[in-house]
Amino acid sequence: MLLWVLQALLALLLPTLLVEGEARHWRHLQAQNTSRPALLRLSNYLLANYQKGVRPVRDWRKPTMVSIDVIVYAILSVDEKNQVLTTYIWYRQYWTDEFLQWNPEDFDNITKLSIPTESIWVPDILINEFVDVGKSPSIPYVYVGHHGEVQNYKPLQVVTACSLDIYNFPFDVQNCSLTFTSWLHTIQDINISLLRLPEKVKLDKTIFMNQGEWELLGVLTQFREFSMESNSCYAEMKFYVVIRRRPLFYTVSLLLPSIFLMLMDIVGFYLPPDSGERVSFKITLLLGYSVFLIIVSDTLPATAIGTPLIDHLHRAACTQARLAAAVPAWLRHLVLERVALLLCLGEQSASRRPPATSQTTKADDCSDMGNHCNHLGVPRDLEKTPRGRGSPPPPPRESSLAVRGLLKELSSIRHFLEKRDESREVAREWLHVGSVLDRLLFRIYLVAVLAYSITLITLWSIWQYS
């Protein structure tokens, strides 16, 4: 009987004791949670059951909108040979994570919290033009707002491929793109938008280091949807970084010496073509060009696609040679008639002397030892005619041989003088041809220099107002 009464009392008191123990335990836990820092409690609350491998949306049909922004900080290098641009940018990402939301009143009115980047889901947005990993600092945290907005801000050293056109060097303007897109997710999962207005992105130069060789003109933006497969559509945001080279250094070190050498080359055309001073002057000028190109070879940008306009001006060297052959008829007709008429030089045909061989046939016959003529052209048979009684005796045979030798020497001298006159006529005719060609090349060179100068002035104007 007594045992039964004790069991009944325990059955009545046990629930009361259990309820009181649970209440005491709850009050202990509540007091313990109140004593812990609010940031630690909030971090534990957010990351306790978080799955970073899953896109943070409650409805899988809803795409995650990622807003991005780019601010150019510096242009580090422009490699024309390898077609690579290295820039330093401030990159910002913004998206909403529906699994990182809380009530600020439950956590000491905390509205923003920094948590490790590796602990949450991050969009796989990359730059398509990446060719090398830059020396970017690692930022291990992101900011999270109480509505789930995530701010991922980080600096990046971007090494990207860019099609660099150096034809207008040193007045060139380059336009390089940075294309941000999700490497895997389609537009149904991740969509991309611009964090700021395009006008603000274009004109933002607040942090740009503006003391280097390149000047930032602006950053243009463009959104585009593209598909690589029939059923896959991707979103991308392009940032066009437009930069302009400052040409003052190259103007002083390249253009001014080039202009001076071209002016000296023009002056060289006014020297007589048949003078040795012109040849030596041109050779010296060509040597100056060679030394100048060796000095500036490291300054000019090198590329396999094209060459700068400043390197396109060819130089012509004048040479002179002694010519023994006569001017061909076609060359005389082309140069001394057609080209001279084109250059308004008048008649340049040189009247050639008739060959002297036909006029001196008789004299040549007289110089022959086997000829039967004397120095006066009288036949030697007359020497054998009978002489009269008052005629003087004939000269000795030795005197006749001396006269014949003298006539032979005089004939040789006359041949030499005639050949020399003929060579002078040929040389004079070649000189006429060279003079016409020299004027033609001089005018062509003047036109090339004038076109070159107008092009540089035009490029300078475009560079100033670009």
C-alpha positions as CSV (number, residue, x, y, z in Angstrom):
1,M,0.0,0.0,0.0
2,L,2.8,2.4,0.9
3,L,4.7,1.5,-2.2
4,W,1.7,2.3,-4.3
5,V,1.3,5.7,-2.7
6,L,5.0,6.5,-3.4
7,Q,4.6,5.6,-7.0
8,A,1.6,7.8,-7.4
9,L,3.4,10.7,-5.9
10,L,6.4,10.3,-8.2
11,A,4.1,10.1,-11.2
12,L,2.5,13.4,-10.2
13,L,5.8,15.2,-9.4
14,L,7.9,13.9,-12.4
15,P,6.2,16.1,-15.1
16,T,6.5,19.1,-13.0
17,L,10.2,18.5,-12.4
18,L,10.9,17.9,-16.1
19,V,9.1,21.1,-17.1
20,E,11.0,23.1,-14.5
21,G,14.3,21.6,-15.7
22,E,13.6,22.4,-19.3
23,A,12.7,25.9,-18.4
24,R,15.9,26.3,-16.4
25,H,17.9,24.9,-19.3
26,W,16.3,27.3,-21.8
27,R,16.9,30.2,-19.5
28,H,20.6,29.2,-19.3
29,L,20.9,28.9,-23.1
30,Q,19.2,32.2,-23.6
31,A,21.5,33.9,-21.1
32,Q,24.5,32.2,-22.8
33,N,23.4,33.5,-26.3
34,T,22.8,36.9,-25.0
35,S,26.3,37.1,-23.6
36,R,27.9,36.0,-27.1
37,P,28.8,38.8,-29.6
38,A,26.1,39.6,-32.1
39,L,28.4,39.3,-35.1
40,L,29.4,35.7,-34.0
41,R,25.7,34.8,-33.5
42,L,24.8,36.2,-36.9
43,S,27.6,34.5,-38.7
44,N,26.7,31.1,-37.1
45,Y,23.0,31.7,-37.9
46,L,23.8,32.4,-41.6
47,L,26.4,29.8,-42.3
48,A,25.1,26.9,-40.1
49,N,23.1,25.2,-42.8
50,Y,24.4,27.1,-45.9
51,Q,25.2,25.2,-49.0
52,K,27.7,27.2,-51.2
53,G,27.5,24.7,-54.1
54,V,23.9,25.6,-54.9
55,R,22.7,28.8,-56.6
56,P,21.1,30.9,-53.9
57,V,17.5,31.2,-55.1
58,R,14.4,29.7,-53.6
59,D,12.7,29.4,-57.0
60,W,15.1,27.7,-59.5
61,R,13.3,29.4,-62.4
62,K,14.4,32.8,-61.2
63,P,17.8,33.9,-62.6
64,T,20.4,35.4,-60.4
65,M,21.1,39.0,-61.6
66,V,24.7,40.0,-61.2
67,S,25.5,43.7,-61.5
68,I,29.2,44.6,-62.3
69,D,31.3,47.7,-62.6
70,V,34.8,48.5,-63.7
71,I,37.0,51.5,-62.8
72,V,40.3,51.8,-64.6
73,Y,43.1,52.7,-62.2
74,A,46.2,52.5,-64.4
75,I,47.5,51.4,-67.8
76,L,50.6,49.4,-66.9
77,S,51.9,48.3,-70.3
78,V,51.0,48.1,-74.0
79,D,52.9,45.3,-75.8
80,E,52.4,45.9,-79.5
81,K,54.5,43.0,-80.6
82,N,52.6,40.4,-78.6
83,Q,49.2,42.3,-78.8
84,V,48.8,42.3,-75.0
85,L,47.4,45.1,-72.8
86,T,48.0,45.1,-69.1
87,T,45.7,47.2,-67.0
88,Y,44.9,47.7,-63.3
89,I,41.2,48.0,-62.5
90,W,38.8,48.1,-59.6
91,Y,36.2,45.4,-60.1
92,R,32.9,45.3,-58.3
93,Q,30.2,42.6,-58.3
94,Y,26.7,42.9,-56.7
95,W,24.0,40.1,-56.5
96,T,21.3,39.0,-54.1
97,D,21.7,35.8,-52.0
98,E,18.2,34.7,-50.8
99,F,19.8,32.4,-48.2
100,L,21.7,35.2,-46.5
101,Q,18.9,37.2,-45.0
102,W,18.0,38.1,-41.4
103,N,16.1,40.4,-39.1
104,P,18.4,43.1,-37.8
105,E,16.4,43.4,-34.6
106,D,17.3,39.9,-33.5
107,F,21.0,40.6,-33.9
108,D,21.6,43.9,-32.3
109,N,20.4,45.9,-35.4
110,I,23.2,44.6,-37.6
111,T,22.4,45.4,-41.2
112,K,25.8,44.5,-42.9
113,L,28.2,41.7,-42.2
114,S,31.6,40.7,-43.8
115,I,32.0,36.9,-44.2
116,P,34.7,34.8,-46.0
117,T,34.2,34.6,-49.8
118,E,35.1,30.9,-49.8
119,S,32.1,30.2,-47.5
120,I,29.4,31.4,-49.9
121,W,28.3,31.0,-53.5
122,V,30.1,33.3,-56.0
123,P,29.2,33.7,-59.7
124,D,31.7,32.3,-62.2
125,I,32.1,35.5,-64.1
126,L,35.4,35.8,-66.0
127,I,37.1,38.0,-68.6
128,N,37.2,36.3,-72.0
129,E,40.3,38.1,-73.1
130,F,42.4,36.8,-70.2
131,V,45.9,35.6,-71.5
132,D,47.9,35.6,-68.2
133,V,47.3,35.7,-64.5
134,G,48.2,39.1,-63.1
135,K,49.6,40.0,-59.7
136,S,46.3,40.8,-58.1
137,P,46.0,41.0,-54.3
138,S,43.7,38.5,-52.7
139,I,40.6,39.9,-51.0
140,P,39.1,37.1,-48.8
141,Y,35.9,38.8,-47.7
142,V,32.6,40.1,-49.1
143,Y,29.9,42.3,-47.6
144,V,26.4,40.9,-47.1
145,G,23.3,43.1,-46.3
146,H,20.4,41.9,-44.3
147,H,18.2,41.6,-47.4
148,G,20.7,39.3,-48.9
149,E,22.6,41.7,-51.2
150,V,26.3,40.7,-51.6
151,Q,29.1,43.2,-52.5
152,N,32.2,41.6,-53.9
153,Y,34.8,44.4,-54.4
154,K,38.4,43.7,-55.4
155,P,41.3,45.1,-57.4
156,L,42.5,43.2,-60.5
157,Q,45.7,43.3,-62.6
158,V,44.2,42.3,-66.0
159,V,46.5,40.9,-68.7
160,T,44.3,40.7,-71.8
161,A,44.7,40.2,-75.6
162,C,44.0,43.3,-77.6
163,S,44.2,44.0,-81.4
164,L,46.6,46.9,-81.4
165,D,46.8,49.1,-84.5
166,I,50.1,51.0,-84.6
167,Y,49.8,52.4,-88.2
168,N,49.1,55.9,-86.7
169,F,52.1,55.7,-84.3
170,P,52.8,57.9,-82.4
171,F,49.3,59.5,-82.8
172,D,47.5,56.2,-82.2
173,V,44.3,55.6,-80.3
174,Q,43.7,52.1,-79.0
175,N,40.4,50.4,-78.2
176,C,40.6,47.3,-76.1
177,S,37.7,45.3,-74.7
178,L,37.1,43.5,-71.4
179,T,34.3,41.0,-71.8
180,F,32.7,39.8,-68.6
181,T,30.5,36.7,-68.9
182,S,29.7,33.5,-67.0
183,W,31.8,30.7,-68.1
184,L,29.2,28.0,-67.5
185,H,25.8,29.4,-66.6
186,T,23.4,30.4,-69.3
187,I,21.2,33.6,-69.1
188,Q,18.4,31.5,-67.5
189,D,20.7,31.0,-64.5
190,I,22.9,34.1,-64.4
191,N,22.2,37.4,-66.0
192,I,24.5,40.4,-66.1
193,S,23.7,44.1,-65.8
194,L,25.6,47.3,-65.3
195,L,25.9,48.6,-61.7
196,R,26.1,52.3,-62.7
197,L,24.8,54.3,-65.6
198,P,26.8,54.0,-68.8
199,E,27.5,57.8,-68.8
200,K,29.0,57.6,-65.4
201,V,31.2,54.6,-66.3
202,K,32.4,56.4,-69.4
203,L,33.5,59.6,-67.8
204,D,34.8,58.2,-64.5
205,K,38.6,59.1,-64.3
206,T,38.7,59.9,-60.6
207,I,41.2,57.3,-59.6
208,F,43.1,57.0,-63.0
209,M,46.9,57.6,-62.8
210,N,47.2,60.2,-65.6
211,Q,51.0,60.7,-65.6
212,G,52.1,57.8,-67.9
213,E,52.5,57.4,-71.6
214,W,48.8,56.6,-72.1
215,E,45.8,58.8,-71.5
216,L,42.4,57.4,-70.7
217,L,39.7,58.8,-73.0
218,G,36.8,56.8,-71.6
219,V,35.3,53.4,-70.9
220,L,32.4,52.4,-73.1
221,T,29.9,49.7,-72.2
222,Q,27.8,47.3,-74.2
223,F,25.5,44.4,-73.2
224,R,25.0,41.5,-75.5
225,E,23.4,38.1,-75.6
226,F,25.0,35.4,-77.6
227,S,24.5,31.7,-78.2
228,M,27.1,29.1,-78.8
229,E,24.6,26.3,-79.2
230,S,21.1,26.3,-80.5
231,N,19.5,26.1,-77.1
232,S,22.1,27.9,-74.9
233,C,22.1,31.7,-74.6
234,Y,24.7,33.6,-72.6
235,A,24.9,37.1,-71.3
236,E,28.0,39.3,-71.5
237,M,29.0,42.8,-70.6
238,K,31.7,44.5,-72.6
239,F,33.8,47.4,-71.3
240,Y,35.8,49.1,-74.1
241,V,38.8,50.8,-72.7
242,V,39.8,53.7,-75.1
243,I,43.3,55.0,-74.5
244,R,45.5,57.5,-76.4
245,R,49.3,57.7,-76.6
246,R,51.0,61.0,-75.6
247,P,53.3,61.7,-78.6
248,L,55.5,64.5,-77.2
249,F,58.5,62.2,-76.5
250,Y,58.3,60.5,-79.9
251,T,57.8,63.9,-81.7
252,V,61.1,65.2,-80.2
253,S,63.1,62.0,-80.6
254,L,61.7,60.7,-83.9
255,L,59.7,63.1,-86.0
256,L,62.0,66.2,-85.7
257,P,65.2,64.2,-86.8
258,S,63.2,62.5,-89.6
259,I,62.0,65.9,-90.9
260,F,65.5,67.3,-90.8
261,L,66.9,64.3,-92.7
262,M,64.1,64.6,-95.3
263,L,64.9,68.3,-95.8
264,M,68.5,67.6,-96.3
265,D,67.6,64.9,-98.8
266,I,65.5,67.5,-100.7
267,V,68.5,69.9,-100.7
268,G,70.7,67.2,-102.2
269,F,68.6,67.2,-105.4
270,Y,69.8,70.7,-106.1
271,L,73.4,69.6,-106.5
272,P,74.6,68.9,-110.0
273,P,73.9,65.3,-111.0
274,D,77.3,64.9,-112.6
275,S,79.3,66.2,-109.6
276,G,81.1,64.0,-107.2
277,E,79.9,66.1,-104.3
278,R,76.4,64.9,-104.8
279,V,77.3,61.3,-104.6
280,S,79.3,61.8,-101.4
281,F,76.5,63.9,-99.9
282,K,73.9,61.2,-100.6
283,I,76.2,58.5,-99.2
284,T,76.7,60.6,-96.0
285,L,73.0,61.2,-95.8
286,L,72.3,57.5,-96.2
287,L,74.8,56.8,-93.4
288,G,72.9,59.3,-91.2
289,Y,69.7,57.5,-91.9
290,S,71.2,54.1,-91.0
291,V,72.6,55.4,-87.7
292,F,69.3,57.1,-86.9
293,L,67.3,53.9,-87.5
294,I,69.7,51.9,-85.3
295,I,69.2,54.4,-82.5
296,V,65.4,54.4,-82.7
297,S,65.0,50.7,-83.4
298,D,64.1,50.0,-79.8
299,T,61.7,52.9,-79.8
300,L,59.5,52.0,-82.7
301,P,56.8,49.4,-81.8
302,A,57.3,46.0,-83.5
303,T,54.4,43.9,-84.7
304,A,53.9,41.2,-87.3
305,I,50.7,42.6,-88.5
306,G,51.7,46.1,-89.7
307,T,54.3,48.8,-89.4
308,P,53.9,52.5,-88.4
309,L,53.3,55.1,-91.0
310,I,56.5,56.8,-89.9
311,D,58.5,53.8,-91.1
312,H,56.9,53.7,-94.6
313,L,58.8,56.6,-96.2
314,H,61.4,55.1,-98.4
315,R,64.7,56.7,-99.2
316,A,66.3,56.9,-102.6
317,A,70.1,56.9,-103.2
318,C,71.6,58.5,-106.3
319,T,74.4,56.7,-108.0
320,Q,76.5,57.6,-111.0
321,A,78.4,55.3,-113.3
322,R,80.5,55.8,-116.5
323,L,78.6,54.5,-119.5
324,A,80.2,53.5,-122.7
325,A,77.2,52.2,-124.6
326,A,74.9,54.6,-126.4
327,V,71.4,55.4,-125.1
328,P,68.9,52.9,-126.5
329,A,66.3,54.3,-128.9
330,W,63.4,53.3,-126.7
331,L,64.9,54.9,-123.6
332,R,65.7,58.1,-125.6
333,H,62.1,58.2,-126.8
334,L,60.6,57.4,-123.4
335,V,62.7,59.7,-121.3
336,L,63.8,62.6,-123.5
337,E,60.5,62.9,-125.2
338,R,57.6,61.5,-123.2
339,V,58.8,62.1,-119.7
340,A,60.3,65.5,-120.6
341,L,57.0,66.5,-122.1
342,L,55.2,65.3,-119.0
343,L,57.4,67.4,-116.8
344,C,57.2,70.4,-119.1
345,L,60.9,70.4,-119.7
346,G,60.7,71.1,-123.4
347,E,62.7,69.2,-126.0
348,Q,65.5,67.2,-124.4
349,S,66.6,65.2,-127.4
350,A,70.3,65.3,-127.9
351,S,71.5,65.6,-131.6
352,R,74.1,63.0,-132.1
353,R,77.0,63.6,-134.4
354,P,77.2,61.3,-137.4
355,P,79.8,58.7,-137.1
356,A,83.2,59.9,-138.2
357,T,84.2,56.6,-139.8
358,S,82.4,57.2,-143.0
359,Q,84.0,60.7,-143.4
360,T,87.5,59.5,-142.8
361,T,87.6,56.4,-144.9
362,K,89.9,58.0,-147.4
363,A,92.2,59.2,-144.6
364,D,92.2,55.7,-143.0
365,D,93.2,54.3,-146.4
366,C,96.1,56.7,-146.5
367,S,97.4,55.5,-143.2
368,D,97.6,52.0,-144.3
369,M,101.1,50.8,-145.0
370,G,100.0,48.8,-148.0
371,N,98.2,51.8,-149.5
372,H,99.4,53.3,-152.7
373,C,98.7,56.9,-151.8
374,N,101.1,59.4,-150.4
375,H,100.3,62.0,-147.8
376,L,98.8,64.3,-150.4
377,G,96.6,61.5,-151.9
378,V,98.7,61.2,-155.0
379,P,99.3,57.6,-156.3
380,R,102.7,56.3,-155.8
381,D,103.0,55.2,-159.3
382,L,103.5,58.8,-160.2
383,E,106.7,58.7,-158.4
384,K,107.9,56.3,-161.0
385,T,107.1,58.6,-163.9
386,P,110.1,59.9,-165.9
387,R,111.4,63.2,-164.5
388,G,112.3,66.1,-166.6
389,R,115.9,67.4,-166.9
390,G,115.2,70.2,-164.4
391,S,113.5,68.0,-161.8
392,P,115.1,67.5,-158.5
393,P,116.2,64.1,-157.5
394,P,113.8,62.0,-155.5
395,P,114.1,61.9,-151.7
396,P,115.8,59.1,-150.1
397,R,113.9,56.0,-149.3
398,E,114.5,56.5,-145.6
399,S,112.6,59.8,-145.6
400,S,109.6,58.2,-147.2
401,L,109.4,55.6,-144.5
402,A,109.6,58.4,-141.8
403,V,106.8,60.3,-143.5
404,R,104.6,57.2,-143.6
405,G,105.2,56.5,-139.9
406,L,104.3,60.1,-139.1
407,L,101.1,59.8,-141.0
408,K,100.2,56.7,-139.2
409,E,100.7,58.4,-135.8
410,L,98.6,61.3,-136.9
411,S,95.9,59.0,-138.0
412,S,95.9,57.2,-134.6
413,I,95.7,60.5,-132.8
414,R,92.8,61.6,-135.0
415,H,91.0,58.3,-134.3
416,F,91.5,58.8,-130.6
417,L,90.1,62.3,-130.7
418,E,87.1,61.2,-132.8
419,K,86.4,58.3,-130.3
420,R,86.7,60.7,-127.4
421,D,84.2,63.2,-129.1
422,E,81.9,60.3,-129.7
423,S,82.1,59.2,-126.1
424,R,81.5,62.7,-124.9
425,E,78.4,62.8,-127.1
426,V,77.2,59.5,-125.5
427,A,78.0,60.8,-122.0
428,R,76.2,64.0,-122.8
429,E,73.1,62.1,-123.9
430,W,73.2,59.9,-120.8
431,L,73.5,63.1,-118.8
432,H,70.4,64.4,-120.4
433,V,68.6,61.2,-119.6
434,G,69.8,61.3,-116.0
435,S,68.8,64.9,-115.6
436,V,65.2,64.2,-116.7
437,L,65.0,61.2,-114.4
438,D,66.5,63.2,-111.6
439,R,63.8,65.8,-112.0
440,L,61.2,63.1,-112.2
441,L,62.4,61.5,-109.0
442,F,62.7,64.8,-107.3
443,R,59.1,65.7,-107.9
444,I,57.9,62.2,-106.9
445,Y,59.9,62.6,-103.7
446,L,58.4,66.1,-103.1
447,V,54.9,64.6,-103.6
448,A,55.7,61.8,-101.2
449,V,57.1,64.1,-98.5
450,L,54.1,66.5,-98.9
451,A,51.6,63.6,-98.6
452,Y,53.5,62.3,-95.6
453,S,53.4,65.8,-93.9
454,I,49.7,66.2,-94.6
455,T,49.0,62.8,-93.2
456,L,51.0,63.5,-90.0
457,I,49.2,66.9,-89.6
458,T,45.8,65.2,-90.1
459,L,46.7,62.5,-87.6
460,W,47.7,65.1,-85.1
461,S,44.4,66.9,-85.6
462,I,42.5,63.7,-85.1
463,W,44.5,62.9,-82.0
464,Q,43.8,66.3,-80.5
465,Y,40.0,66.0,-81.0
466,S,39.6,62.3,-80.4
